[in-house]
């Protein structure tokens, strides 16, 4: 499964873990997540530590997801050693 999701209700946090290729095959999952995000979501942790290959389409999907999360005021935290990917997402600023 290329995308694992978990919602931690007591923290109002969504955890997304990407596995394998970060590419266009994730579009349906990402679009579904974007349409179902609760407006009250406080935090989203996006784990890229198990990504093997990154494609431009995957970066575009992350950008779309990040933009939607910002629209509803959610704090976004990226995990993993994918600084090149994260640096290509407009508007993302790492949390101190």
C-alpha positions, 0 to 999 in steps of 0.5 A, spaced: 500 500 500 503 506 497 499 510 502 497 509 509 493 513 513 491 514 521 487 519 525 489 520 532 482 523 535 485 525 541 490 530 538 486 531 532 492 529 528 492 526 521 498 521 520 500 520 512 505 515 511 508 514 503 511 508 501 515 506 495 514 511 489 511 518 490 508 519 483 501 520 479 498 513 482 497 516 489 492 522 485 486 518 487 488 517 494 490 524 495 484 527 492 480 523 496 484 526 503 483 533 500 476 533 500 474 529 506 479 533 511 475 536 517 476 544 517 478 543 525 484 538 523 490 541 528 496 537 525 498 533 519 504 529 519 507 527 513 512 521 513 516 521 507 521 516 510 519 510 506 519 513 499 524 510 494 523 514 488 520 521 487 517 524 481 514 531 479 507 528 479 508 526 486 511 533 488 505 536 485 500 532 489 504 534 495 503 541 494 496 540 492 495 537 499 499 542 503 495 547 500 489 544 502 491 543 509 494 550 510 487 553 507 484 550 513 489 552 518 492 545 519 500 545 522 504 540 517 510 537 519 514 533 514 518 527 517 524 523 513 530 525 509 526 528 503 529 535 504 529 536 496 522 534 496 519 538 501 524 544 499 520 544 492 513 545 496 511 552 495 509 556 502 512 550 506 516 553 512 519 547 517 516 548 524 522 549 529 
